[in-house]
Amino acid sequence: MIGQDKSRIIKTEDDYIKRSVNVVTKYEKINGDVFYKNQDEFVAWIITETTGKSFSNLRQIKAALVFYSRSMNQPELADKISKITNEHTTVKSPNNSTSSQKKKSVTEAEEVKITEFLRMKHNSSTDSGMNKQTLAFFKAGLCAGLRPCEWENSSLIENETSEAQLPPPILKVKNAKNTNGRSFGDYRYIGLSELSKQQILWIKIALTYAANPITAEGNKTSFANMYESMRKRMYKVTKTLYPNKKSRVTLYSCRHQLIANLKKSGHTLPEIAAISGHGNDVTASEHYGRKVSGVKGNNLPTANPNDVAKITRIFTGRNQEKSAVQEQKK
């Protein structure tokens, strides 16, 4: 499993380099200058190049260039690129048909219906072998809002610790997007003390499966393979339950719903970013989980004050930088 993880990381980094080389080569050919010599000009050019294109296109270019700039020992440029907002991207990707089929919320009725269906199938003679795992990650996702891939590198802290300013239990999560500048550190800490015993149990079950991934037949496998099987299982379940719906619930939908619930319950954007692992961009938090889809409640995770402080400093710096730019334009 470790070898597979390293291969996946290497492939991602290779993709980042290839994409960045294409962008940089185009810039240097047009402008006749090394891309990092005039950093503000390069950033402005990126904005011009991505204007009117999809947000996902900008996001991919930013992730690649942030990694590439850091590898070229240009941390200041990487920081400037990571702070580019998506306000100039207005057109949805023409290849976004698959993404549009993924629902960005989970209603209470859908949660009940999917939960009951997976439980029924698990207890039936036709169990596919993935119903229990899929149910665990579905319910745990609604409780904690992790990216599905993050469960693999998460753990539960059940005693007081100096790592976080939170009462136990605490979910320690390795931020999946930190390598490309889209988070605020290697780890984040999510307080679970406000969750019910049942919610914490679902999280424990998901963590157990994440640490010991198995196939439908019960054989050991990689987390990536198990997740792919769960993803396919959820697709079949929602297709069976909602055959006429254009967009259906996925395991990632749970993350959107948890963020919507946090918004509905009055959490600030820095708190939401700390819980969800968004670091450099308030807009990212604004694009995840619409408040109108949220459900107000008390059984929600809490943010680690240390993480909130990091994000607040980043957001404050960005606001000051924007103000300075606006002043210069006057």
N, C-alpha and C positions, 0 to 999 in steps of 0.2 A: 504493500500500500504506500509506503514511504517513497519508493522508487517511482510509482505512478504520480504521486503528488509533485515530485521534483520535475518530472517530465512535463507535467501540465504547466508548472511555473515557467520552465524554460521555453515552452512553446509560446506562452503569453508574452514573455519578454522579447522573443524573436519577432512576434507580430508587432509589438510596440516599435521595435527598431525599424522594421521594414516600412511601417506606416510613417514614422517620423522622418526617415531618410527621403521618402517621396515628397513630403511636405517641405522639408528644409531645402532640398534640391530645387524645387519649384521656386521657392522664395529667393534663394541666392541667384538663380538664373535671371529672375525678373529684376531684382534690385542690385545685383552685382556686389553684394556685401555678405560677410559671414553672419549667419542668423543671430548669434548672440552678441554681436558688436553693438547694435542699437536695439536693445531689448524692447523698449516701448514701441518702436516702429514695427518690430516683428509681431508683437502682441496685437497691435492695431491691424496688421495685415491678416492675421488669423481671423479676427473678427469680421473683416471685410470678406474673406474667403468663405466663411460659414454663414454669412447673412442670408436669410431666406431659405436656408436648408434646415434639415431636421435637428431637433435637440439631441437625438441619439448620435448623429454624425459628429456634432460638436463634442459630445461627451467622450466619444472614442478617440477623437483627435487630441483632446486635452489629456486624457489618460496616457496616451502614447508619448506625447511631447513632454509631459511632466517627468515620466520615467527616463526619457532620452536626455533631457536637460540635466537631470541629476547624475546620470551616468557620464555626462560630459563635464561634470564638476561645475555646473551652473545652477546652484540652488536658488539664487534670487530670481532667475528667469523661470524656474520651475514653479516658484511661488506665485509669480505674476500670471502665469498661464493658468494655474489652478483657480485663480480668482476671477477668471472670465465668466461673466454671467450668461444666461441663455436668452436674454431679452430680445436679441436680434434674430433668433431662430423662430420662424413662424410656420414653416411648412412641415407637415408630417411626412415621414419617410414613405416612399411608394412601396417599399418592401416590408411594411409594418403590419401586414395582414395577420401574421401569426401572433404578434404582440396584441393586436386589437381583440383577439379572441380570449385574452386573459383578463378576467374580471379584477378590478382594483378595489373590491370590497367583498365582505362576507356578511350577509344579513343574518339576523338571529334565526330566521326560518331556515335559511340555507345551512347554517351550522347544525341545527337540530336534525335536519333531513339527511345530511351527509354523515353525521355521527351515527345516527340510527342505522343507516344503510351499511356502513362499514362494520358496525358491531354485529348486525344480523349476518353478514357474509362471513365474518370471522367465526361465528358459532355454527355455521351451516356446513354441510358435507361438501359443498362446492367452494370452500375457501381457497383463494388463489395463493395464500401464503404471505401476501403483502398487506393484507387488510389491517392487521394490528399495528404494524410499523407506520403505515400511512395515516391511520387514525391518531397515533401518538404525535407525529410531527405536525399534523393538522391542528390538533388541540394545543400543543405546546407553542406553535407559531402564533396562535391567537393570544396566548398569554404573554409572550416575551417579544414578539416581533422580529426575531432574528432572520437574516437572509438564510434560506435553507442550507446553503453550503457552510454556514458558520457553526452549525451544531457540531461538526466534526472536531473543531478546536475550541470547545467550550467545556467548562467544568463548574460544579456547584461548590461554593464555599459555605459551610454550615456553622462555622464558628466565627467569632469576632476576629477581624484582621486589620492590619495597618495598611493593607493595599487599597482599601476603599473606606470612605466616610459613610458607611451604611450599616444598619443592623442586619445580621444574617436572617435567612439565607440570602446569598448573593450569587448571581450568575456572572461568571468571568468569561468574556467572549473575546476571541482574537478577531480584530476588525478585518474583514475581508478586503476592504477597499483602501487600506492604508498605504499599500505599495505604490498606488498611482495618485496619491495626494488627495483622496476623497474622504479621508477620515482624519481624526485628530491625534492618533497614537496607535501603538500596537494592540492595546487592549482597551476594552470598556467594561464597566462594572454596573450591573443592573440589580437594583434592590427588589427582592421578592416578598418582603415582609407583609405587604398589603394584600398579597394574593391568598386565595383560599387553599386549604389543604389539597383539594382535588386538583386545582391548577398546578400546584407545586409537584404533585404526583405525576401529572402529564409531562412536566418538564424533566423529571427524573427518569421517566420511561424513555423519553426521546434521547436523553444523554446516554442512557445505557445502550440503546441501539446504535447511537453514533460511535460509541467506543468499541462496540462489538458488532459491526455490520454483518448481516447475513443475507443469503439469497432466499427466494421463495421456498426452496427446498430445505432451508435451515443450514446451509453450508456457509463457511466463512467467505467473505468477499471484501472488496474495498468499499469505502463510504460512497464514492462516486457511482459505483455500480448499483448499490442499494438505493441511492437517491433517484437514479434514473428509473429503476423499477417502481418506486413509489410515485414518481411523477407520471409515469404511464398508467399506473393504477388509478390515480386521481382523475386523469383524463377520461378513462373508461367509466368511472363512477359518475362523474358529472355529465357525461354524454348520455348515460342511461337515465339519470334522474331528470336532466333538462335537455332533451333532444332538440328542442326548437329554439333554444337560446343561442344568440350569436356569440356572446361572451360568457365564459364559465369560470367557476372558482378553481384556482390552482393553489398549490402549497405556498406560492409567493404572495397570493392574495391576502393571506393571513397577516403578513407584514404591513400591507397597506391598511388593513382594518384596525390593527393595533394602534398605528399612528393616528388614524382618524379618531379612534376612541380617546387617545391622549389629547388631541386638539379639542374635542367636544367637552372634555373634562377640565379644560382651562390650563393645560400645561403650556409653558412658554416654548418658543422655537428652540432656544438653547437646551432646554430640558429634553425636548423630543429628539434633538440631534444627539444628545448624550446617550439616550436610551437606544436609539436606532443605529448609531454609528456613523452619522453624517457629520463631517467635520468642517470643511472649508467653505460651504455654500449654504446659506439660508434657503436659497431657492430649491435646493434638493429636498429639504424638509417640507417646503411648500408644495412640491410636486407629488409627494407621497401621502396618500390617505386624505381624502376630502373631509372637511369637518362635518359637512351635511350628512355623510355616511356614517359618522361616529355614533357611539352609544355612550352616554354619560354613566360613569360608575365609579365605585371605590376600589374594586379589586384590580388595580393596575400597577405595573412596575414603577419604580421610582429611580430618578437619576442620581448618579454619584456626584456630589458637589464638586469634587476635584475635576471631573470631566466637564461639568457645566462651566467651571471657571476657565478651562482651556478654550472651550468653544467661544465663550463670551469675549475673551481676548482676541481671538481670530476675527469674530464678527465686528468688534469695535475697531480693529485695525482696518478692516475692509471699509467700514463706514467713513473713517477718517480719510482714507485714501480716495474714496469717491468724492468726498467734500473738497479735498484739495484739488482734484481734477476739475470739478465744477467751478471752483474759484478761479482757476487758471483760464477757463473758457470765458469768464465774464470780461 
